Structures are given as structure tokens and as C-alpha cells.
Amino acid sequence: MATVPRTGKMALIDERIEHEQMPLRDQLSQDIARVTWGGARQFAAALTPFGLTLQQYFTLVAINRAGECTMGMLAAQTHHSLGTMTGIVDRLVRQGLVTRRSHATDRRIVLVQLTAGGMETLAHVEDMRQEQLDSALTKMGEPQARNLIRLLGQYLAAMEINATDALTGPGAFV
């Protein structure tokens, strides 16, 4: 007798039971991957109405934090090659979100900064992100949210990931 695949909440319950039978290391690894990749896909989809990709968003945040920066600094901060960064900045310039100019004394150095439109777009994206987080926190409830924060702190400590580590990569911009 063939079983009928479950859908909806029952499928999620079956998936969670199967997941909980895995070793802890595998459960944690799978859940971190789901949060990381699922969150990135969800955020990338939410950026679409703003006409942005994740890479463009991270670039705007990096420029915003620096005020004005070189293409080399941007490439290093976002972990992209200079060639890739040039393409990203080209698209942001075409969208009117950033300006690019040569350095006054060394024309080999290209400086980039946000336009007023770039700052406004970034502010709208940040508002959207806050609404997403507020929605998730409301669904979880304050006690569960505080517990999650406590557990994440313990995990970061166990993995020896400190605040300085978080400031050196793309995650530092979110």
C-alpha cells in the first residue's frame, strides 16, 4: 500500500521529527544553512521592488558606512574582485544611487559615494528589514526571541566568533 505524501503543516511536522533524529551536529549544520541560505533568498526577493541585488545592497551599505571610499576598499569589504566591484558600481551609477569620480591628485584612484537617491533607497530597504524582523519577533514572542538571542550568543562564543570578526565581511553590513 503506497503512502500519500503529506502537505502543509503535517509535512513540516514529519520533516521536523526526521530532523530531530539526526545527530546534533547535523541538525545544527542543517538549521544554520537553512537560516543563512533561506534568509538570503528571502531578503534577495524583498530587494527586487527596490531594483537591487544582494551584492548591490551590501555595496550600498559599505559605501554608506565609509562615506566616500575607493573601489579597492569596496572590493575588499564586500569580498569581491575589483572587476566584479566595477560591474556592481557601474549598475549602481546607472540607477543613480552612487557617484564615481577620480581622486584629485591620483587619477588611478576612483572614489565612490552615495547619492541622495542612494541614501533614500537604503533607508527604505532598512525600514523593510526592520518590518521583517519585527514580524518574526512578534510571531516568536518575546521570551522565545530572548532565548534565541541568548543561545546565539552562546554559539558565537563556542565558535570563538567575536564582534571584530563580524566587522570584516559582508555580514558586517547588515
Backbone as a printed PyTorch tensor [residue, N CA C, xyz], in Angstrom:
tensor([[[  0.8440,  -1.1700,   0.0000],
         [  0.0000,   0.0000,   0.0000],
         [  0.8960,   1.2420,   0.0000]],

        [[  0.7130,   2.1060,  -0.9780],
         [  1.5150,   3.3270,  -1.1070],
         [  1.0000,   4.3860,  -0.1380]],

        [[  1.9290,   5.1430,   0.4070],
         [  1.5170,   6.2270,   1.2980],
         [  1.3700,   7.5020,   0.4880]],

        [[  0.4240,   8.2880,   0.8830],
         [  0.1810,   9.5730,   0.2410],
         [  1.0800,  10.6070,   0.9020]],

        [[  1.8530,  11.3480,   0.0790],
         [  2.7180,  12.3640,   0.6920],
         [  1.9000,  13.4170,   1.4270]],

        [[  2.3800,  13.7980,   2.5850],
         [  1.6900,  14.8190,   3.3680],
         [  2.0560,  16.2030,   2.8570]],

        [[  1.1480,  17.1200,   3.0520],
         [  1.4000,  18.5090,   2.6570],
         [  1.1190,  19.4260,   3.8380]],

        [[  1.5310,  20.6590,   3.7040],
         [  1.2260,  21.6680,   4.7130],
         [  1.8860,  21.3930,   6.0450]],

        [[  1.1210,  21.6180,   7.1200],
         [  1.6690,  21.5010,   8.4790],
         [  2.1150,  20.0830,   8.7960]],

        [[  1.3960,  19.0790,   8.2950],
         [  1.7750,  17.6930,   8.5940],
         [  3.1310,  17.3590,   7.9720]],

        [[  3.3980,  17.8580,   6.7730],
         [  4.6940,  17.6350,   6.1420],
         [  5.7980,  18.2920,   6.9640]],

        [[  5.5370,  19.4940,   7.4900],
         [  6.5250,  20.1740,   8.3230],
         [  6.7940,  19.4040,   9.6100]],

        [[  5.7480,  18.8300,  10.2000],
         [  5.9110,  18.0290,  11.4220],
         [  6.7470,  16.7940,  11.1170]],

        [[  6.4380,  16.1040,  10.0080],
         [  7.2100,  14.9190,   9.6160],
         [  8.6720,  15.2770,   9.3760]],

        [[  8.9160,  16.4080,   8.7030],
         [ 10.2760,  16.8620,   8.4240],
         [ 11.0160,  17.1580,   9.7210]],

        [[ 10.3550,  17.7880,  10.6800],
         [ 10.9960,  18.1380,  11.9460],
         [ 11.3190,  16.8820,  12.7600]],

        [[ 10.4150,  15.9070,  12.7700],
         [ 10.6770,  14.6550,  13.5040],
         [ 11.8920,  13.9560,  12.9150]],

        [[ 11.9530,  13.8700,  11.5880],
         [ 13.1000,  13.2530,  10.9180],
         [ 14.3730,  14.0280,  11.2370]],

        [[ 14.2800,  15.3380,  11.2310],
         [ 15.4100,  16.2180,  11.5230],
         [ 15.9190,  15.9760,  12.9470]],

        [[ 15.0250,  15.8320,  13.8990],
         [ 15.4130,  15.6580,  15.3030],
         [ 16.0450,  14.3020,  15.5740]],

        [[ 15.9380,  13.3690,  14.6400],
         [ 16.5610,  12.0600,  14.8060],
         [ 18.0050,  12.0570,  14.2960]],

        [[ 18.4260,  13.1500,  13.7040],
         [ 19.8020,  13.2830,  13.2100],
         [ 20.7160,  13.6350,  14.3830]],

        [[ 22.0230,  13.3860,  14.2370],
         [ 22.9650,  13.8290,  15.2730],
         [ 22.8870,  15.3510,  15.4410]],

        [[ 23.1730,  15.8350,  16.6510],
         [ 23.0910,  17.2680,  16.9500],
         [ 23.9110,  18.1140,  15.9770]],

        [[ 25.1280,  17.6600,  15.6780],
         [ 25.9870,  18.4050,  14.7590],
         [ 25.3000,  18.5900,  13.4160]],

        [[ 24.6750,  17.5440,  12.9100],
         [ 24.0000,  17.6150,  11.6140],
         [ 22.7530,  18.4940,  11.6870]],

        [[ 22.0230,  18.4110,  12.8010],
         [ 20.8480,  19.2770,  12.9730],
         [ 21.2620,  20.7440,  12.9510]],

        [[ 22.3100,  21.0620,  13.7330],
         [ 22.7750,  22.4420,  13.8140],
         [ 23.2660,  22.9240,  12.4520]],

        [[ 24.0560,  22.1070,  11.7890],
         [ 24.5850,  22.4770,  10.4840],
         [ 23.4490,  22.7280,   9.4870]],

        [[ 22.4760,  21.8510,   9.4880],
         [ 21.3440,  21.9980,   8.5670],
         [ 20.5120,  23.2430,   8.8970]],

        [[ 20.2750,  23.4820,  10.1790],
         [ 19.4810,  24.6560,  10.5600],
         [ 20.2160,  25.9620,  10.2580]],

        [[ 21.5270,  26.0060,  10.4840],
         [ 22.2950,  27.2060,  10.1670],
         [ 22.2690,  27.4480,   8.6580]],

        [[ 22.4010,  26.3830,   7.8760],
         [ 22.3230,  26.5290,   6.4160],
         [ 20.9500,  27.0410,   5.9900]],

        [[ 19.8950,  26.5100,   6.6080],
         [ 18.5380,  26.9660,   6.2590],
         [ 18.3430,  28.4340,   6.6120]],

        [[ 18.8230,  28.8470,   7.7770],
         [ 18.6970,  30.2530,   8.1790],
         [ 19.5100,  31.1330,   7.2290]],

        [[ 20.7440,  30.7320,   6.9610],
         [ 21.6350,  31.5330,   6.1280],
         [ 21.1170,  31.6360,   4.7000]],

        [[ 20.9490,  30.4970,   4.0580],
         [ 20.5590,  30.4990,   2.6450],
         [ 19.0980,  30.8860,   2.4570]],

        [[ 18.2410,  30.4000,   3.3160],
         [ 16.8280,  30.7650,   3.2140],
         [ 16.6250,  32.2440,   3.4730]],

        [[ 17.3210,  32.7700,   4.4740],
         [ 17.2320,  34.1940,   4.7700],
         [ 17.7730,  35.0410,   3.6310]],

        [[ 18.8740,  34.5930,   3.0250],
         [ 19.4500,  35.3400,   1.8980],
         [ 18.4920,  35.3450,   0.7060]],

        [[ 17.8840,  34.1940,   0.4110],
         [ 16.9190,  34.1370,  -0.7020],
         [ 15.7140,  35.0200,  -0.4260]],

        [[ 15.2260,  34.9630,   0.8050],
         [ 14.0650,  35.7750,   1.1860],
         [ 14.3930,  37.2720,   1.0990]],

        [[ 15.5560,  37.6580,   1.5760],
         [ 15.9560,  39.0590,   1.5360],
         [ 16.2020,  39.5070,   0.0960]],

        [[ 16.8240,  38.6480,  -0.7110],
         [ 17.0540,  38.9870,  -2.1200],
         [ 15.7240,  39.2390,  -2.8290]],

        [[ 14.7300,  38.4190,  -2.5430],
         [ 13.4040,  38.6220,  -3.1530],
         [ 12.7940,  39.9340,  -2.6760]],

        [[ 13.0010,  40.2720,  -1.4130],
         [ 12.4510,  41.5230,  -0.8670],
         [ 13.1540,  42.7500,  -1.4550]],

        [[ 14.3820,  42.5850,  -1.9640],
         [ 15.1120,  43.6950,  -2.5780],
         [ 14.6420,  43.9860,  -4.0020]],

        [[ 13.9830,  43.0300,  -4.6250],
         [ 13.5570,  43.1810,  -6.0160],
         [ 12.7460,  44.4490,  -6.2700]],

        [[ 11.7460,  44.7930,  -5.4340],
         [ 10.9990,  46.0280,  -5.6930],
         [ 11.8650,  47.2930,  -5.6560]],

        [[ 13.0170,  47.2060,  -5.0110],
         [ 13.9330,  48.3400,  -4.9390],
         [ 14.9120,  48.3510,  -6.1110]],

        [[ 14.8290,  47.3230,  -6.9520],
         [ 15.7290,  47.2150,  -8.0970],
         [ 17.1490,  46.8540,  -7.7080]],

        [[ 17.3140,  46.1550,  -6.5720],
         [ 18.6400,  45.8240,  -6.0630],
         [ 18.8550,  44.3260,  -5.9670]],

        [[ 20.1100,  43.9180,  -6.1370],
         [ 20.5360,  42.5550,  -5.8180],
         [ 21.1800,  42.5880,  -4.4250]],

        [[ 21.4290,  41.4130,  -3.8620],
         [ 22.1180,  41.3700,  -2.5610],
         [ 23.4840,  42.0450,  -2.6460]],

        [[ 24.2300,  41.7880,  -3.7230],
         [ 25.5580,  42.3750,  -3.8630],
         [ 25.4680,  43.8990,  -3.9410]],

        [[ 24.4740,  44.4050,  -4.6500],
         [ 24.3090,  45.8600,  -4.7320],
         [ 23.9350,  46.4430,  -3.3690]],

        [[ 23.0780,  45.7400,  -2.6440],
         [ 22.7050,  46.1950,  -1.3060],
         [ 23.9290,  46.2600,  -0.3970]],

        [[ 24.7160,  45.1870,  -0.3460],
         [ 25.9060,  45.1680,   0.5030],
         [ 26.8770,  46.2730,   0.0960]],

        [[ 26.9520,  46.5440,  -1.1860],
         [ 27.8230,  47.6140,  -1.6700],
         [ 27.3230,  48.9760,  -1.1900]],

        [[ 26.0180,  49.2080,  -1.2960],
         [ 25.4560,  50.4730,  -0.8050],
         [ 25.7150,  50.6530,   0.6860]],

        [[ 25.5580,  49.5860,   1.4560],
         [ 25.7880,  49.6730,   2.9030],
         [ 27.2580,  49.9840,   3.1870]],

        [[ 28.1560,  49.3370,   2.4580],
         [ 29.5880,  49.5770,   2.6590],
         [ 29.9350,  51.0290,   2.3340]],

        [[ 29.3920,  51.5530,   1.2370],
         [ 29.6500,  52.9420,   0.8710],
         [ 29.0650,  53.8720,   1.9280]],

        [[ 27.8790,  53.5650,   2.3870],
         [ 27.2320,  54.3930,   3.4090],
         [ 28.0660,  54.4500,   4.6810]],

        [[ 28.6130,  53.3300,   5.0990],
         [ 29.4380,  53.3040,   6.3100],
         [ 30.7290,  54.0860,   6.1400]],

        [[ 31.2940,  54.0240,   4.9360],
         [ 32.5680,  54.6970,   4.6970],
         [ 32.3860,  56.1770,   4.3820]],

        [[ 31.2390,  56.5540,   3.8720],
         [ 31.0080,  57.9280,   3.4270],
         [ 31.4690,  58.0900,   1.9960]],

        [[ 32.7530,  58.0140,   1.7830],
         [ 33.3460,  58.0010,   0.4500],
         [ 34.4860,  57.0010,   0.5200]],

        [[ 34.6130,  56.1760,  -0.4860],
         [ 35.6560,  55.1520,  -0.4290],
         [ 36.1780,  54.8390,  -1.8240]],

        [[ 37.3000,  54.1620,  -1.8550],
         [ 37.8840,  53.7650,  -3.1320],
         [ 37.2500,  52.4530,  -3.5800]],

        [[ 37.3870,  52.1790,  -4.8540],
         [ 36.8890,  50.9090,  -5.3890],
         [ 37.6200,  49.7400,  -4.7250]],

        [[ 38.9040,  49.9080,  -4.4560],
         [ 39.6740,  48.8500,  -3.7920],
         [ 39.1540,  48.5450,  -2.4000]],

        [[ 38.8390,  49.6090,  -1.6500],
         [ 38.2790,  49.4230,  -0.3060],
         [ 36.9430,  48.6840,  -0.3870]],

        [[ 36.1150,  49.0720,  -1.3450],
         [ 34.8160,  48.4290,  -1.5160],
         [ 34.9710,  46.9570,  -1.8530]],

        [[ 35.8630,  46.6610,  -2.7840],
         [ 36.0910,  45.2770,  -3.1830],
         [ 36.5380,  44.4390,  -1.9820]],

        [[ 37.4400,  44.9820,  -1.1930],
         [ 37.9270,  44.2550,  -0.0130],
         [ 36.8130,  44.0490,   1.0110]],

        [[ 36.0350,  45.0760,   1.2780],
         [ 34.9730,  44.9860,   2.2810],
         [ 33.8680,  44.0090,   1.8810]],

        [[ 33.5860,  43.9250,   0.5940],
         [ 32.4870,  43.0740,   0.1380],
         [ 32.9720,  41.7170,  -0.3810]],

        [[ 34.2670,  41.4900,  -0.3100],
         [ 34.8710,  40.2230,  -0.7510],
         [ 34.6000,  39.9380,  -2.2220]],

        [[ 34.7310,  40.9600,  -3.0480],
         [ 34.6070,  40.8240,  -4.4940],
         [ 35.9230,  41.2290,  -5.1340]],

        [[ 36.1440,  40.7460,  -6.3530],
         [ 37.3120,  41.2150,  -7.1000],
         [ 37.0390,  42.6450,  -7.5490]],

        [[ 38.0960,  43.3330,  -7.9190],
         [ 37.9450,  44.7060,  -8.3960],
         [ 37.0870,  44.7400,  -9.6660]],

        [[ 37.2460,  43.7480, -10.5270],
         [ 36.4490,  43.6720, -11.7470],
         [ 34.9670,  43.4990, -11.4500]],

        [[ 34.6420,  42.6210, -10.5120],
         [ 33.2420,  42.4100, -10.1270],
         [ 32.6820,  43.6740,  -9.4990]],

        [[ 33.4720,  44.3090,  -8.6390],
         [ 33.0200,  45.5340,  -7.9830],
         [ 32.7650,  46.6400,  -9.0050]],

        [[ 33.5850,  46.7040, -10.0260],
         [ 33.3850,  47.7080, -11.0740],
         [ 32.0250,  47.5090, -11.7420]],

        [[ 31.6690,  46.2710, -12.0360],
         [ 30.3670,  45.9870, -12.6440],
         [ 29.2130,  46.3580, -11.7210]],

        [[ 29.3470,  46.0400, -10.4410],
         [ 28.2950,  46.3760,  -9.4690],
         [ 28.1370,  47.8890,  -9.3760]],

        [[ 29.2500,  48.6010,  -9.2550],
         [ 29.2000,  50.0620,  -9.1420],
         [ 28.6750,  50.6810, -10.4350]],

        [[ 29.0580,  50.1440, -11.5800],
         [ 28.5220,  50.6430, -12.8640],
         [ 26.9950,  50.6200, -12.8500]],

        [[ 26.4200,  49.5140, -12.3980],
         [ 24.9540,  49.3970, -12.3620],
         [ 24.3470,  50.3800, -11.3520]],

        [[ 25.0100,  50.5470, -10.2070],
         [ 24.5080,  51.4960,  -9.2040],
         [ 24.5900,  52.9360,  -9.7080]],

        [[ 25.6240,  53.2510, -10.4860],
         [ 25.7460,  54.5830, -11.0800],
         [ 24.6010,  54.7910, -12.0750]],

        [[ 24.3450,  53.7870, -12.9280],
         [ 23.2470,  53.8920, -13.9100],
         [ 21.8960,  54.0720, -13.2250]],

        [[ 21.7380,  53.4810, -12.0440],
         [ 20.4870,  53.6120, -11.2850],
         [ 20.4190,  54.9400, -10.5300]],

        [[ 21.5020,  55.6960, -10.5470],
         [ 21.5230,  56.9810,  -9.8580],
         [ 21.6850,  56.8630,  -8.3520]],

        [[ 22.1980,  55.7250,  -7.8810],
         [ 22.3260,  55.5010,  -6.4400],
         [ 23.7010,  55.8680,  -5.8940]],

        [[ 24.7160,  55.8720,  -6.7500],
         [ 26.0680,  56.2600,  -6.3380],
         [ 26.6960,  57.1260,  -7.4140]],

        [[ 27.7100,  57.8910,  -7.0120],
         [ 28.5350,  58.6340,  -7.9580],
         [ 29.9500,  58.0980,  -7.8650]],

        [[ 30.6640,  58.2700,  -8.9740],
         [ 32.0510,  57.8180,  -9.0320],
         [ 32.8570,  58.9620,  -9.6200]],

        [[ 34.0340,  59.2050,  -9.0310],
         [ 34.8990,  60.2690,  -9.5490],
         [ 36.3530,  59.8830,  -9.3190]],

        [[ 37.2200,  60.5010, -10.0700],
         [ 38.6590,  60.2700,  -9.9020],
         [ 39.1720,  61.0940,  -8.7270]],

        [[ 40.1740,  60.5780,  -8.0580],
         [ 40.8490,  61.2770,  -6.9690],
         [ 41.5090,  62.5390,  -7.5280]],

        [[ 41.5420,  63.5970,  -6.7400],
         [ 42.0650,  64.8960,  -7.1950],
         [ 43.5340,  64.8460,  -7.6000]],

        [[ 44.3550,  64.0660,  -6.8750],
         [ 45.7900,  64.0710,  -7.1690],
         [ 46.2910,  62.7810,  -7.8130]],

        [[ 45.5060,  61.7240,  -7.7580],
         [ 45.9110,  60.4470,  -8.3610],
         [ 44.7310,  59.8860,  -9.1480]],

        [[ 44.7420,  60.0940, -10.4480],
         [ 43.5950,  59.7190, -11.2820],
         [ 43.3980,  58.2030, -11.3770]],

        [[ 44.3690,  57.4270, -10.8970],
         [ 44.2020,  55.9650, -10.8800],
         [ 43.2210,  55.5440,  -9.7960]],

        [[ 43.0470,  56.3830,  -8.7920],
         [ 42.1550,  56.0820,  -7.6660],
         [ 40.7560,  56.5800,  -8.0030]],

        [[ 39.7880,  55.6760,  -7.8940],
         [ 38.3890,  56.0190,  -8.1500],
         [ 37.6510,  56.0460,  -6.8190]],

        [[ 36.9740,  57.1500,  -6.5420],
         [ 36.2110,  57.3220,  -5.3030],
         [ 34.7190,  57.1730,  -5.5910]],

        [[ 34.0340,  56.5470,  -4.6700],
         [ 32.6110,  56.2750,  -4.8240],
         [ 31.8740,  56.7730,  -3.5850]],

        [[ 30.6950,  57.3670,  -3.7860],
         [ 29.8580,  57.7440,  -2.6500],
         [ 28.3890,  57.6710,  -3.0510]],

        [[ 27.5250,  57.5860,  -2.0360],
         [ 26.0840,  57.5160,  -2.2730],
         [ 25.5470,  58.8550,  -2.7520]],

        [[ 24.5400,  58.7980,  -3.6040],
         [ 23.7810,  59.9930,  -3.9620],
         [ 22.6400,  60.1260,  -2.9560]],

        [[ 21.9070,  61.2170,  -3.0480],
         [ 20.7190,  61.3820,  -2.1870],
         [ 19.7310,  60.2470,  -2.4650]],

        [[ 19.6030,  59.8640,  -3.7360],
         [ 18.7170,  58.7500,  -4.0880],
         [ 19.1890,  57.4340,  -3.4980]],

        [[ 20.5070,  57.2430,  -3.4510],
         [ 21.0650,  56.0290,  -2.8490],
         [ 20.7910,  55.9710,  -1.3580]],

        [[ 20.9400,  57.1240,  -0.6880],
         [ 20.6530,  57.1770,   0.7530],
         [ 19.1730,  56.9080,   1.0180]],

        [[ 18.3300,  57.4690,   0.1720],
         [ 16.8880,  57.2740,   0.3420],
         [ 16.5020,  55.8080,   0.1130]],

        [[ 17.0480,  55.2100,  -0.9350],
         [ 16.7670,  53.7940,  -1.2090],
         [ 17.2360,  52.9230,  -0.0630]],

        [[ 18.4410,  53.1820,   0.4220],
         [ 18.9830,  52.4140,   1.5370],
         [ 18.0970,  52.5590,   2.7770]],

        [[ 17.6030,  53.7480,   3.0400],
         [ 16.7090,  53.9700,   4.1910],
         [ 15.4180,  53.1680,   4.0280]],

        [[ 14.8600,  53.1240,   2.8160],
         [ 13.6400,  52.3510,   2.5720],
         [ 13.8880,  50.8470,   2.7670]],

        [[ 15.0460,  50.3790,   2.3000],
         [ 15.3820,  48.9540,   2.4750],
         [ 15.5410,  48.6430,   3.9580]],

        [[ 16.1890,  49.5290,   4.6990],
         [ 16.3700,  49.3030,   6.1380],
         [ 15.0140,  49.2770,   6.8560]],

        [[ 14.0890,  50.1360,   6.4450],
         [ 12.7280,  50.1080,   7.0190],
         [ 12.0680,  48.7600,   6.7520]],

        [[ 12.2010,  48.2710,   5.5320],
         [ 11.6300,  46.9710,   5.1710],
         [ 12.2550,  45.8560,   6.0180]],

        [[ 13.5720,  45.8990,   6.1960],
         [ 14.2560,  44.8830,   7.0100],
         [ 13.7600,  44.9110,   8.4540]],

        [[ 13.5750,  46.1060,   8.9990],
         [ 13.0760,  46.2290,  10.3670],
         [ 11.6700,  45.6460,  10.4800]],

        [[ 10.8360,  45.8770,   9.4790],
         [  9.4870,  45.3190,   9.4820],
         [  9.5350,  43.7940,   9.4440]],

        [[ 10.4520,  43.2230,   8.6410],
         [ 10.6100,  41.7670,   8.5910],
         [ 11.0120,  41.2180,   9.9570]],

        [[ 11.9890,  41.8550,  10.5930],
         [ 12.4430,  41.4060,  11.9120],
         [ 11.3470,  41.5560,  12.9610]],

        [[ 10.6420,  42.6820,  12.9340],
         [  9.5510,  42.8930,  13.8800],
         [  8.4760,  41.8230,  13.7250]],

        [[  8.1720,  41.4700,  12.4880],
         [  7.1690,  40.4340,  12.2200],
         [  7.6140,  39.0870,  12.7930]],

        [[  8.8710,  38.7260,  12.5440],
         [  9.3890,  37.4560,  13.0570],
         [  9.3960,  37.4390,  14.5810]],

        [[  9.8210,  38.5510,  15.1930],
         [  9.8640,  38.6230,  16.6570],
         [  8.4630,  38.5340,  17.2570]],

        [[  7.5030,  39.1530,  16.6090],
         [  6.1160,  39.0890,  17.0850],
         [  5.6050,  37.6570,  17.0230]],

        [[  5.9010,  36.9690,  15.9280],
         [  5.4610,  35.5710,  15.7710],
         [  6.1120,  34.6740,  16.8240]],

        [[  7.3660,  34.9570,  17.1690],
         [  8.0800,  34.1460,  18.1530],
         [  7.6260,  34.4440,  19.5750]],

        [[  7.3540,  35.6860,  19.8390],
         [  7.0730,  36.0990,  21.2060],
         [  8.3590,  36.4910,  21.9010]],

        [[  8.2610,  37.4270,  22.8380],
         [  9.4620,  37.9700,  23.4740],
         [ 10.2900,  36.9180,  24.2180]],

        [[  9.6760,  36.0250,  25.0050],
         [ 10.5180,  35.0470,  25.7190],
         [ 11.3330,  34.1690,  24.7620]],

        [[ 10.7100,  33.7090,  23.6740],
         [ 11.4260,  32.8690,  22.7180],
         [ 12.5080,  33.6760,  21.9910]],

        [[ 12.2040,  34.9180,  21.6520],
         [ 13.1860,  35.7630,  20.9700],
         [ 14.3970,  35.9960,  21.8710]],

        [[ 14.1530,  36.2730,  23.1550],
         [ 15.2680,  36.4830,  24.0850],
         [ 16.0860,  35.2070,  24.2640]],

        [[ 15.4060,  34.0720,  24.2880],
         [ 16.0980,  32.7980,  24.3940],
         [ 16.9580,  32.5460,  23.1540]],

        [[ 16.4230,  32.8610,  21.9750],
         [ 17.1930,  32.6970,  20.7420],
         [ 18.4500,  33.5700,  20.7820]],

        [[ 18.3160,  34.8020,  21.2050],
         [ 19.4630,  35.7130,  21.2900],
         [ 20.5040,  35.1610,  22.2660]],

        [[ 20.0340,  34.6510,  23.3960],
         [ 20.9520,  34.0640,  24.3820],
         [ 21.6940,  32.8640,  23.7880]],

        [[ 20.9500,  31.9870,  23.1080],
         [ 21.5590,  30.7940,  22.5150],
         [ 22.5190,  31.1540,  21.3810]],

        [[ 22.1630,  32.1420,  20.5820],
         [ 23.0730,  32.5740,  19.5240],
         [ 24.3660,  33.1360,  20.1220]],

        [[ 24.2410,  33.8650,  21.2170],
         [ 25.4340,  34.3750,  21.9070],
         [ 26.3280,  33.2380,  22.3790]],

        [[ 25.7180,  32.1920,  22.9240],
         [ 26.4880,  31.0350,  23.3800],
         [ 27.1630,  30.3300,  22.2020]],

        [[ 26.4430,  30.2130,  21.0920],
         [ 27.0010,  29.5690,  19.9130],
         [ 28.1870,  30.3860,  19.3750]],

        [[ 28.0160,  31.7090,  19.2920],
         [ 29.1030,  32.5580,  18.8100],
         [ 30.3340,  32.4360,  19.7160]],

        [[ 30.1100,  32.3910,  21.0130],
         [ 31.2220,  32.2370,  21.9540],
         [ 31.9030,  30.8780,  21.7650]],

        [[ 31.1070,  29.8290,  21.6170],
         [ 31.6660,  28.4870,  21.4340],
         [ 32.4610,  28.3900,  20.1290]],

        [[ 32.0220,  29.1060,  19.1050],
         [ 32.7170,  29.1060,  17.8100],
         [ 33.8470,  30.1370,  17.7870]],

        [[ 33.9850,  30.8950,  18.8940],
         [ 35.0080,  31.9260,  19.0170],
         [ 34.8940,  32.9770,  17.9120]],

        [[ 33.6530,  33.3610,  17.6430],
         [ 33.3620,  34.4290,  16.6830],
         [ 33.0610,  35.6730,  17.5120]],

        [[ 33.8930,  36.6910,  17.3780],
         [ 33.6930,  37.8940,  18.1750],
         [ 33.1880,  39.0450,  17.3050]],

        [[ 32.9160,  40.1500,  17.9430],
         [ 32.3600,  41.3110,  17.2380],
         [ 33.3140,  41.8170,  16.1650]],

        [[ 34.6170,  41.7500,  16.4020],
         [ 35.5950,  42.2040,  15.4110],
         [ 35.5100,  41.3440,  14.1640]],

        [[ 35.3530,  40.0210,  14.3260],
         [ 35.2160,  39.1290,  13.1760],
         [ 34.0240,  39.5380,  12.3160]],

        [[ 32.9600,  39.9340,  12.9650],
         [ 31.7360,  40.2930,  12.2570],
         [ 31.8790,  41.5930,  11.4850]],

        [[ 32.8800,  42.3990,  11.7880],
         [ 33.0540,  43.6810,  11.1070],
         [ 33.9480,  43.6030,   9.8890]],

        [[ 34.4220,  42.4070,   9.5370],
         [ 35.3730,  42.2920,   8.4400],
         [ 34.8110,  41.6470,   7.1950]],

        [[ 33.5090,  41.3920,   7.1310],
         [ 32.9500,  40.7560,   5.9440],
         [ 31.6070,  41.3240,   5.5960]],

        [[ 30.9870,  40.7590,   4.5420],
         [ 29.6970,  41.2740,   4.0950],
         [ 28.6280,  41.2880,   5.1890]],

        [[ 28.6680,  40.3200,   6.0940],
         [ 27.7000,  40.2860,   7.1690],
         [ 27.7700,  41.5190,   8.0650]],

        [[ 28.9190,  42.1930,   8.0160],
         [ 29.0950,  43.3910,   8.8360],
         [ 28.2070,  44.5120,   8.3710]],

        [[ 27.7210,  44.4090,   7.1630],
         [ 26.9620,  45.4920,   6.5770],
         [ 25.4730,  45.3790,   6.8310]],

        [[ 25.0380,  44.2830,   7.3960],
         [ 23.5920,  44.1200,   7.5970],
         [ 23.1960,  44.3900,   9.0090]]])
